[in-house]
């Protein structure tokens, strides 16, 4: 009679251990939910950082191009020159 009870008890014990691992152990449902939440937060943070980086890169680019355009217009329209520079205007 005792030998008939051993396999079901062992299987029941394994089932309890597996259930405990599923709900409380490493890689449990709770851990996965927390990691998914952290991942969503990090993705949102990364998206904000990308937008901010693109805005800053655009500002830097505008400043670089803007200064060159201002200098070019000042030279063409106002004939301005830098120190120790000779301005020569060529017309086509």
Biopython code that builds the backbone (N, CA, C, O; Angstrom):
import numpy as np
from Bio.PDB.StructureBuilder import StructureBuilder

atoms = [
    (1, "UNK", "N", (0.808, -1.181, 0.000)),
    (1, "UNK", "CA", (0.000, 0.000, 0.000)),
    (1, "UNK", "C", (0.862, 1.260, 0.000)),
    (1, "UNK", "O", (0.539, 2.249, -0.658)),
    (2, "UNK", "N", (1.936, 1.209, 0.731)),
    (2, "UNK", "CA", (2.841, 2.343, 0.830)),
    (2, "UNK", "C", (3.470, 2.658, -0.526)),
    (2, "UNK", "O", (3.644, 3.831, -0.856)),
    (3, "UNK", "N", (3.809, 1.660, -1.307)),
    (3, "UNK", "CA", (4.446, 1.883, -2.592)),
    (3, "UNK", "C", (3.484, 2.529, -3.593)),
    (3, "UNK", "O", (3.923, 3.171, -4.548)),
    (4, "UNK", "N", (2.173, 2.361, -3.380)),
    (4, "UNK", "CA", (1.188, 2.981, -4.266)),
    (4, "UNK", "C", (1.048, 4.470, -3.979)),
    (4, "UNK", "O", (0.648, 5.217, -4.873)),
    (5, "UNK", "N", (1.354, 4.923, -2.796)),
    (5, "UNK", "CA", (1.220, 6.327, -2.436)),
    (5, "UNK", "C", (2.448, 7.160, -2.795)),
    (5, "UNK", "O", (2.345, 8.381, -2.913)),
    (6, "UNK", "N", (3.575, 6.542, -2.965)),
    (6, "UNK", "CA", (4.817, 7.282, -3.211)),
    (6, "UNK", "C", (4.771, 8.072, -4.526)),
    (6, "UNK", "O", (5.043, 9.272, -4.495)),
    (7, "UNK", "N", (4.445, 7.472, -5.675)),
    (7, "UNK", "CA", (4.440, 8.255, -6.921)),
    (7, "UNK", "C", (3.486, 9.457, -6.894)),
    (7, "UNK", "O", (3.895, 10.543, -7.305)),
    (8, "UNK", "N", (2.239, 9.318, -6.432)),
    (8, "UNK", "CA", (1.390, 10.513, -6.407)),
    (8, "UNK", "C", (1.911, 11.603, -5.456)),
    (8, "UNK", "O", (1.774, 12.791, -5.751)),
    (9, "UNK", "N", (2.497, 11.216, -4.336)),
    (9, "UNK", "CA", (3.045, 12.195, -3.395)),
    (9, "UNK", "C", (4.232, 12.910, -4.022)),
    (9, "UNK", "O", (4.366, 14.126, -3.888)),
    (10, "UNK", "N", (5.087, 12.171, -4.700)),
    (10, "UNK", "CA", (6.252, 12.762, -5.370)),
    (10, "UNK", "C", (5.779, 13.709, -6.470)),
    (10, "UNK", "O", (6.298, 14.817, -6.596)),
    (11, "UNK", "N", (4.801, 13.283, -7.265)),
    (11, "UNK", "CA", (4.280, 14.135, -8.328)),
    (11, "UNK", "C", (3.604, 15.387, -7.771)),
    (11, "UNK", "O", (3.751, 16.474, -8.328)),
    (12, "UNK", "N", (2.870, 15.236, -6.685)),
    (12, "UNK", "CA", (2.240, 16.373, -6.044)),
    (12, "UNK", "C", (3.285, 17.335, -5.490)),
    (12, "UNK", "O", (3.134, 18.552, -5.601)),
    (13, "UNK", "N", (4.325, 16.801, -4.904)),
    (13, "UNK", "CA", (5.414, 17.634, -4.386)),
    (13, "UNK", "C", (6.106, 18.382, -5.527)),
    (13, "UNK", "O", (6.403, 19.568, -5.386)),
    (14, "UNK", "N", (6.368, 17.717, -6.649)),
    (14, "UNK", "CA", (6.963, 18.377, -7.818)),
    (14, "UNK", "C", (6.042, 19.471, -8.354)),
    (14, "UNK", "O", (6.509, 20.540, -8.746)),
    (15, "UNK", "N", (4.735, 19.204, -8.372)),
    (15, "UNK", "CA", (3.785, 20.198, -8.836)),
    (15, "UNK", "C", (3.800, 21.431, -7.927)),
    (15, "UNK", "O", (3.749, 22.561, -8.412)),
    (16, "UNK", "N", (3.870, 21.218, -6.636)),
    (16, "UNK", "CA", (3.915, 22.336, -5.696)),
    (16, "UNK", "C", (5.202, 23.130, -5.894)),
    (16, "UNK", "O", (5.176, 24.361, -5.881)),
    (17, "UNK", "N", (6.318, 22.446, -6.075)),
    (17, "UNK", "CA", (7.604, 23.141, -6.292)),
    (17, "UNK", "C", (7.558, 23.956, -7.581)),
    (17, "UNK", "O", (7.996, 25.106, -7.606)),
    (18, "UNK", "N", (7.031, 23.366, -8.646)),
    (18, "UNK", "CA", (6.948, 24.075, -9.921)),
    (18, "UNK", "C", (6.015, 25.282, -9.826)),
    (18, "UNK", "O", (6.319, 26.339, -10.379)),
    (19, "UNK", "N", (4.911, 25.140, -9.147)),
    (19, "UNK", "CA", (3.998, 26.260, -8.968)),
    (19, "UNK", "C", (4.640, 27.376, -8.157)),
    (19, "UNK", "O", (4.474, 28.556, -8.468)),
    (20, "UNK", "N", (5.367, 27.000, -7.127)),
    (20, "UNK", "CA", (6.053, 28.012, -6.320)),
    (20, "UNK", "C", (7.071, 28.756, -7.176)),
    (20, "UNK", "O", (7.168, 29.981, -7.098)),
    (21, "UNK", "N", (7.834, 28.023, -7.996)),
    (21, "UNK", "CA", (8.803, 28.658, -8.896)),
    (21, "UNK", "C", (8.108, 29.597, -9.870)),
    (21, "UNK", "O", (8.598, 30.692, -10.143)),
    (22, "UNK", "N", (6.969, 29.168, -10.392)),
    (22, "UNK", "CA", (6.246, 29.974, -11.369)),
    (22, "UNK", "C", (5.776, 31.296, -10.771)),
    (22, "UNK", "O", (5.845, 32.329, -11.436)),
    (23, "UNK", "N", (5.310, 31.280, -9.557)),
    (23, "UNK", "CA", (4.726, 32.481, -8.949)),
    (23, "UNK", "C", (5.697, 33.280, -8.099)),
    (23, "UNK", "O", (5.505, 34.485, -7.935)),
    (24, "UNK", "N", (6.738, 32.653, -7.549)),
    (24, "UNK", "CA", (7.607, 33.357, -6.607)),
    (24, "UNK", "C", (9.094, 33.295, -6.929)),
    (24, "UNK", "O", (9.854, 34.119, -6.420)),
    (25, "UNK", "N", (9.525, 32.380, -7.725)),
    (25, "UNK", "CA", (10.949, 32.184, -7.956)),
    (25, "UNK", "C", (11.524, 33.144, -8.988)),
    (25, "UNK", "O", (10.860, 34.076, -9.442)),
    (26, "UNK", "N", (12.784, 32.885, -9.346)),
    (26, "UNK", "CA", (13.467, 33.689, -10.356)),
    (26, "UNK", "C", (12.784, 33.485, -11.705)),
    (26, "UNK", "O", (12.546, 32.348, -12.113)),
    (27, "UNK", "N", (12.468, 34.569, -12.396)),
    (27, "UNK", "CA", (11.773, 34.472, -13.678)),
    (27, "UNK", "C", (10.288, 34.205, -13.508)),
    (27, "UNK", "O", (9.633, 33.693, -14.415)),
    (28, "UNK", "N", (9.761, 34.551, -12.346)),
    (28, "UNK", "CA", (8.349, 34.301, -12.070)),
    (28, "UNK", "C", (7.472, 35.270, -12.842)),
    (28, "UNK", "O", (7.962, 36.195, -13.490)),
    (29, "UNK", "N", (6.188, 35.048, -12.764)),
    (29, "UNK", "CA", (5.224, 35.906, -13.439)),
    (29, "UNK", "C", (5.364, 37.339, -12.929)),
    (29, "UNK", "O", (5.307, 38.285, -13.715)),
    (30, "UNK", "N", (5.543, 37.503, -11.637)),
    (30, "UNK", "CA", (5.681, 38.840, -11.054)),
    (30, "UNK", "C", (6.953, 39.525, -11.562)),
    (30, "UNK", "O", (6.929, 40.707, -11.902)),
    (31, "UNK", "N", (8.062, 38.779, -11.612)),
    (31, "UNK", "CA", (9.314, 39.346, -12.117)),
    (31, "UNK", "C", (9.191, 39.773, -13.577)),
    (31, "UNK", "O", (9.679, 40.835, -13.964)),
    (32, "UNK", "N", (8.546, 38.951, -14.369)),
    (32, "UNK", "CA", (8.374, 39.271, -15.787)),
    (32, "UNK", "C", (7.514, 40.523, -15.938)),
    (32, "UNK", "O", (7.810, 41.376, -16.775)),
    (33, "UNK", "N", (6.466, 40.642, -15.150)),
    (33, "UNK", "CA", (5.604, 41.828, -15.216)),
    (33, "UNK", "C", (6.385, 43.074, -14.812)),
    (33, "UNK", "O", (6.237, 44.121, -15.442)),
    (34, "UNK", "N", (7.212, 42.980, -13.777)),
    (34, "UNK", "CA", (8.023, 44.120, -13.353)),
    (34, "UNK", "C", (9.031, 44.508, -14.433)),
    (34, "UNK", "O", (9.228, 45.692, -14.709)),
    (35, "UNK", "N", (9.661, 43.514, -15.037)),
    (35, "UNK", "CA", (10.632, 43.788, -16.095)),
    (35, "UNK", "C", (9.961, 44.410, -17.315)),
    (35, "UNK", "O", (10.527, 45.302, -17.947)),
    (36, "UNK", "N", (8.765, 43.946, -17.647)),
    (36, "UNK", "CA", (8.040, 44.538, -18.770)),
    (36, "UNK", "C", (7.692, 45.996, -18.480)),
    (36, "UNK", "O", (7.761, 46.846, -19.367)),
    (37, "UNK", "N", (7.320, 46.275, -17.242)),
    (37, "UNK", "CA", (7.015, 47.646, -16.852)),
    (37, "UNK", "C", (8.266, 48.520, -16.947)),
    (37, "UNK", "O", (8.209, 49.635, -17.466)),
    (38, "UNK", "N", (9.390, 48.015, -16.448)),
    (38, "UNK", "CA", (10.644, 48.766, -16.540)),
    (38, "UNK", "C", (11.048, 48.988, -17.993)),
    (38, "UNK", "O", (11.535, 50.059, -18.354)),
    (39, "UNK", "N", (10.843, 47.969, -18.821)),
    (39, "UNK", "CA", (11.178, 48.082, -20.241)),
    (39, "UNK", "C", (10.325, 49.151, -20.921)),
    (39, "UNK", "O", (10.835, 49.936, -21.721)),
    (40, "UNK", "N", (9.041, 49.185, -20.609)),
    (40, "UNK", "CA", (8.158, 50.202, -21.195)),
    (40, "UNK", "C", (8.593, 51.599, -20.750)),
    (40, "UNK", "O", (8.613, 52.530, -21.555)),
    (41, "UNK", "N", (8.940, 51.744, -19.470)),
    (41, "UNK", "CA", (9.411, 53.043, -18.970)),
    (41, "UNK", "C", (10.702, 53.456, -19.666)),
    (41, "UNK", "O", (10.868, 54.620, -20.033)),
    (42, "UNK", "N", (11.622, 52.500, -19.849)),
    (42, "UNK", "CA", (12.896, 52.809, -20.495)),
    (42, "UNK", "C", (12.699, 53.176, -21.962)),
    (42, "UNK", "O", (13.369, 54.074, -22.472)),
    (43, "UNK", "N", (11.782, 52.484, -22.642)),
    (43, "UNK", "CA", (11.502, 52.814, -24.042)),
    (43, "UNK", "C", (10.928, 54.228, -24.157)),
    (43, "UNK", "O", (11.282, 54.974, -25.070)),
    (44, "UNK", "N", (10.041, 54.590, -23.225)),
    (44, "UNK", "CA", (9.477, 55.942, -23.242)),
    (44, "UNK", "C", (10.572, 56.974, -22.985)),
    (44, "UNK", "O", (10.611, 58.022, -23.628)),
    (45, "UNK", "N", (11.450, 56.672, -22.050)),
    (45, "UNK", "CA", (12.564, 57.576, -21.750)),
    (45, "UNK", "C", (13.495, 57.703, -22.953)),
    (45, "UNK", "O", (13.956, 58.798, -23.272)),
    (46, "UNK", "N", (13.767, 56.594, -23.610)),
    (46, "UNK", "CA", (14.624, 56.611, -24.800)),
    (46, "UNK", "C", (13.985, 57.423, -25.923)),
    (46, "UNK", "O", (14.672, 58.166, -26.625)),
    (47, "UNK", "N", (12.676, 57.283, -26.093)),
    (47, "UNK", "CA", (11.985, 58.038, -27.138)),
    (47, "UNK", "C", (12.087, 59.537, -26.867)),
    (47, "UNK", "O", (12.314, 60.322, -27.788)),
    (48, "UNK", "N", (11.919, 59.938, -25.598)),
    (48, "UNK", "CA", (12.060, 61.355, -25.248)),
    (48, "UNK", "C", (13.483, 61.832, -25.510)),
    (48, "UNK", "O", (13.692, 62.940, -26.004)),
    (49, "UNK", "N", (14.466, 60.988, -25.175)),
    (49, "UNK", "CA", (15.864, 61.362, -25.389)),
    (49, "UNK", "C", (16.169, 61.500, -26.880)),
    (49, "UNK", "O", (16.912, 62.396, -27.279)),
    (50, "UNK", "N", (15.605, 60.627, -27.698)),
    (50, "UNK", "CA", (15.825, 60.708, -29.146)),
    (50, "UNK", "C", (15.247, 62.014, -29.690)),
    (50, "UNK", "O", (15.886, 62.696, -30.491)),
    (51, "UNK", "N", (14.041, 62.355, -29.251)),
    (51, "UNK", "CA", (13.423, 63.606, -29.706)),
    (51, "UNK", "C", (14.267, 64.799, -29.275)),
    (51, "UNK", "O", (14.499, 65.720, -30.058)),
    (52, "UNK", "N", (14.723, 64.777, -28.029)),
    (52, "UNK", "CA", (15.558, 65.870, -27.523)),
    (52, "UNK", "C", (16.882, 65.955, -28.293)),
    (52, "UNK", "O", (17.332, 67.047, -28.638)),
    (53, "UNK", "N", (17.497, 64.809, -28.559)),
    (53, "UNK", "CA", (18.755, 64.793, -29.319)),
    (53, "UNK", "C", (18.559, 65.325, -30.732)),
    (53, "UNK", "O", (19.396, 66.069, -31.243)),
    (54, "UNK", "N", (17.452, 64.944, -31.360)),
    (54, "UNK", "CA", (17.182, 65.439, -32.712)),
    (54, "UNK", "C", (16.973, 66.954, -32.701)),
    (54, "UNK", "O", (17.441, 67.656, -33.598)),
    (55, "UNK", "N", (16.270, 67.452, -31.684)),
    (55, "UNK", "CA", (16.041, 68.891, -31.575)),
    (55, "UNK", "C", (17.363, 69.623, -31.384)),
    (55, "UNK", "O", (17.603, 70.654, -32.013)),
    (56, "UNK", "N", (18.224, 69.089, -30.512)),
    (56, "UNK", "CA", (19.524, 69.727, -30.276)),
    (56, "UNK", "C", (20.398, 69.682, -31.524)),
    (56, "UNK", "O", (21.075, 70.657, -31.848)),
    (57, "UNK", "N", (20.383, 68.547, -32.223)),
    (57, "UNK", "CA", (21.167, 68.436, -33.451)),
    (57, "UNK", "C", (20.663, 69.431, -34.495)),
    (57, "UNK", "O", (21.453, 70.033, -35.221)),
    (58, "UNK", "N", (19.352, 69.596, -34.561)),
    (58, "UNK", "CA", (18.776, 70.564, -35.497)),
    (58, "UNK", "C", (19.197, 71.981, -35.136)),
    (58, "UNK", "O", (19.523, 72.778, -36.017)),
    (59, "UNK", "N", (19.192, 72.300, -33.842)),
    (59, "UNK", "CA", (19.623, 73.633, -33.407)),
    (59, "UNK", "C", (21.088, 73.873, -33.751)),
    (59, "UNK", "O", (21.450, 74.950, -34.224)),
    (60, "UNK", "N", (21.922, 72.879, -33.516)),
    (60, "UNK", "CA", (23.348, 73.017, -33.837)),
    (60, "UNK", "C", (23.520, 73.219, -35.330)),
    (60, "UNK", "O", (24.294, 74.076, -35.758)),
    (61, "UNK", "N", (22.809, 72.440, -36.119)),
    (61, "UNK", "CA", (22.893, 72.557, -37.569)),
    (61, "UNK", "C", (22.411, 73.931, -38.030)),
    (61, "UNK", "O", (23.031, 74.554, -38.893)),
    (62, "UNK", "N", (21.315, 74.397, -37.459)),
    (62, "UNK", "CA", (20.804, 75.726, -37.810)),
    (62, "UNK", "C", (21.819, 76.815, -37.458)),
    (62, "UNK", "O", (22.011, 77.769, -38.212)),
    (63, "UNK", "N", (22.458, 76.658, -36.312)),
    (63, "UNK", "CA", (23.456, 77.658, -35.923)),
    (63, "UNK", "C", (24.649, 77.650, -36.875)),
    (63, "UNK", "O", (25.160, 78.704, -37.253)),
    (64, "UNK", "N", (25.084, 76.451, -37.257)),
    (64, "UNK", "CA", (26.217, 76.367, -38.188)),
    (64, "UNK", "C", (25.848, 76.980, -39.534)),
    (64, "UNK", "O", (26.565, 77.833, -40.057)),
    (65, "UNK", "N", (24.739, 76.544, -40.080)),
    (65, "UNK", "CA", (24.314, 77.030, -41.391)),
    (65, "UNK", "C", (23.903, 78.491, -41.294)),
    (65, "UNK", "O", (24.213, 79.288, -42.180)),
    (66, "UNK", "N", (23.210, 78.842, -40.223)),
    (66, "UNK", "CA", (22.720, 80.200, -40.057)),
    (66, "UNK", "C", (23.848, 81.206, -40.049)),
    (66, "UNK", "O", (23.740, 82.253, -40.688)),
    (67, "UNK", "N", (24.927, 80.918, -39.345)),
    (67, "UNK", "CA", (26.053, 81.843, -39.304)),
    (67, "UNK", "C", (26.708, 81.974, -40.668)),
    (67, "UNK", "O", (27.117, 83.066, -41.062)),
    (68, "UNK", "N", (26.807, 80.895, -41.370)),
    (68, "UNK", "CA", (27.389, 80.941, -42.705)),
    (68, "UNK", "C", (26.498, 81.749, -43.648)),
    (68, "UNK", "O", (26.990, 82.512, -44.479)),
    (69, "UNK", "N", (25.182, 81.573, -43.509)),
    (69, "UNK", "CA", (24.266, 82.311, -44.367)),
    (69, "UNK", "C", (24.292, 83.796, -44.039)),
    (69, "UNK", "O", (24.250, 84.630, -44.943)),
    (70, "UNK", "N", (24.360, 84.133, -42.756)),
    (70, "UNK", "CA", (24.426, 85.539, -42.366)),
    (70, "UNK", "C", (25.699, 86.161, -42.909)),
    (70, "UNK", "O", (25.675, 87.271, -43.441)),
    (71, "UNK", "N", (26.815, 85.449, -42.776)),
    (71, "UNK", "CA", (28.090, 85.969, -43.277)),
    (71, "UNK", "C", (28.038, 86.134, -44.795)),
    (71, "UNK", "O", (28.501, 87.142, -45.328)),
    (72, "UNK", "N", (27.478, 85.151, -45.486)),
    (72, "UNK", "CA", (27.406, 85.217, -46.946)),
    (72, "UNK", "C", (26.536, 86.392, -47.408)),
    (72, "UNK", "O", (26.899, 87.109, -48.340)),
    (73, "UNK", "N", (25.391, 86.581, -46.753)),
    (73, "UNK", "CA", (24.515, 87.703, -47.134)),
    (73, "UNK", "C", (25.178, 89.041, -46.832)),
    (73, "UNK", "O", (25.070, 89.982, -47.618)),
    (74, "UNK", "N", (25.864, 89.130, -45.694)),
    (74, "UNK", "CA", (26.549, 90.381, -45.351)),
    (74, "UNK", "C", (27.623, 90.680, -46.383)),
    (74, "UNK", "O", (27.812, 91.839, -46.752)),
    (75, "UNK", "N", (28.317, 89.683, -46.846)),
    (75, "UNK", "CA", (29.358, 89.885, -47.847)),
    (75, "UNK", "C", (28.750, 90.292, -49.187)),
    (75, "UNK", "O", (29.242, 91.218, -49.831)),
    (76, "UNK", "N", (27.687, 89.611, -49.612)),
    (76, "UNK", "CA", (27.097, 89.878, -50.921)),
    (76, "UNK", "C", (26.333, 91.193, -50.946)),
    (76, "UNK", "O", (26.518, 92.002, -51.856)),
    (77, "UNK", "N", (25.480, 91.413, -49.959)),
    (77, "UNK", "CA", (24.586, 92.564, -50.013)),
    (77, "UNK", "C", (25.216, 93.833, -49.452)),
    (77, "UNK", "O", (24.926, 94.934, -49.919)),
    (78, "UNK", "N", (26.080, 93.678, -48.446)),
    (78, "UNK", "CA", (26.632, 94.863, -47.805)),
    (78, "UNK", "C", (28.110, 95.075, -48.101)),
    (78, "UNK", "O", (28.688, 96.092, -47.717)),
    (79, "UNK", "N", (28.720, 94.109, -48.788)),
    (79, "UNK", "CA", (30.130, 94.232, -49.117)),
    (79, "UNK", "C", (31.042, 94.177, -47.901)),
    (79, "UNK", "O", (32.138, 94.736, -47.925)),
    (80, "UNK", "N", (30.614, 93.528, -46.864)),
    (80, "UNK", "CA", (31.426, 93.466, -45.645)),
    (80, "UNK", "C", (32.596, 92.504, -45.839)),
    (80, "UNK", "O", (32.476, 91.499, -46.540)),
    (81, "UNK", "N", (33.712, 92.819, -45.219)),
    (81, "UNK", "CA", (34.909, 91.979, -45.307)),
    (81, "UNK", "C", (35.483, 91.786, -43.916)),
    (81, "UNK", "O", (35.234, 92.566, -42.997)),
    (82, "UNK", "N", (36.254, 90.726, -43.795)),
    (82, "UNK", "CA", (36.948, 90.455, -42.538)),
    (82, "UNK", "C", (38.230, 91.289, -42.501)),
    (82, "UNK", "O", (38.686, 91.762, -43.541)),
    (83, "UNK", "N", (38.810, 91.472, -41.323)),
    (83, "UNK", "CA", (40.085, 92.185, -41.252)),
    (83, "UNK", "C", (41.141, 91.483, -42.111)),
    (83, "UNK", "O", (41.174, 90.255, -42.185)),
    (84, "UNK", "N", (42.000, 92.272, -42.754)),
    (84, "UNK", "CA", (43.071, 91.755, -43.616)),
    (84, "UNK", "C", (42.534, 90.930, -44.781)),
    (84, "UNK", "O", (43.173, 89.964, -45.199)),
    (85, "UNK", "N", (41.384, 91.295, -45.304)),
    (85, "UNK", "CA", (40.772, 90.571, -46.405)),
    (85, "UNK", "C", (40.379, 91.584, -47.480)),
    (85, "UNK", "O", (39.992, 92.713, -47.178)),
    (86, "UNK", "N", (40.483, 91.168, -48.709)),
    (86, "UNK", "CA", (40.122, 92.050, -49.822)),
    (86, "UNK", "C", (38.847, 91.496, -50.436)),
    (86, "UNK", "O", (38.766, 90.306, -50.741)),
    (87, "UNK", "N", (37.869, 92.342, -50.616)),
    (87, "UNK", "CA", (36.592, 91.946, -51.207)),
    (87, "UNK", "C", (36.610, 92.206, -52.703)),
    (87, "UNK", "O", (36.844, 93.333, -53.139)),
    (88, "UNK", "N", (36.366, 91.175, -53.482)),
    (88, "UNK", "CA", (36.310, 91.315, -54.926)),
    (88, "UNK", "C", (34.961, 90.757, -55.352)),
    (88, "UNK", "O", (34.645, 89.606, -55.052)),
    (89, "UNK", "N", (34.168, 91.555, -56.043)),
    (89, "UNK", "CA", (32.865, 91.115, -56.496)),
    (89, "UNK", "C", (32.940, 90.825, -57.989)),
    (89, "UNK", "O", (33.365, 91.668, -58.779)),
    (90, "UNK", "N", (32.517, 89.605, -58.368)),
    (90, "UNK", "CA", (32.530, 89.198, -59.760)),
    (90, "UNK", "C", (31.089, 89.075, -60.196)),
    (90, "UNK", "O", (30.302, 88.385, -59.548)),
    (91, "UNK", "N", (30.735, 89.724, -61.269)),
    (91, "UNK", "CA", (29.378, 89.624, -61.794)),
    (91, "UNK", "C", (29.379, 88.756, -63.031)),
    (91, "UNK", "O", (30.370, 88.697, -63.759)),
    (92, "UNK", "N", (28.302, 88.102, -63.261)),
    (92, "UNK", "CA", (28.211, 87.189, -64.409)),
    (92, "UNK", "C", (27.440, 87.809, -65.513)),
    (92, "UNK", "O", (27.258, 87.192, -66.562)),
]
sb = StructureBuilder()
sb.init_structure("model")
sb.init_model(0)
sb.init_chain("A")
sb.init_seg("    ")
for serial, (resi, resn, name, xyz) in enumerate(atoms, 1):
    if name == "N":
        sb.init_residue(resn, " ", resi, " ")
    sb.init_atom(name, np.array(xyz, "f"), 0.0, 1.0, " ", f" {name:<3s}", serial, name[0])
structure = sb.get_structure()
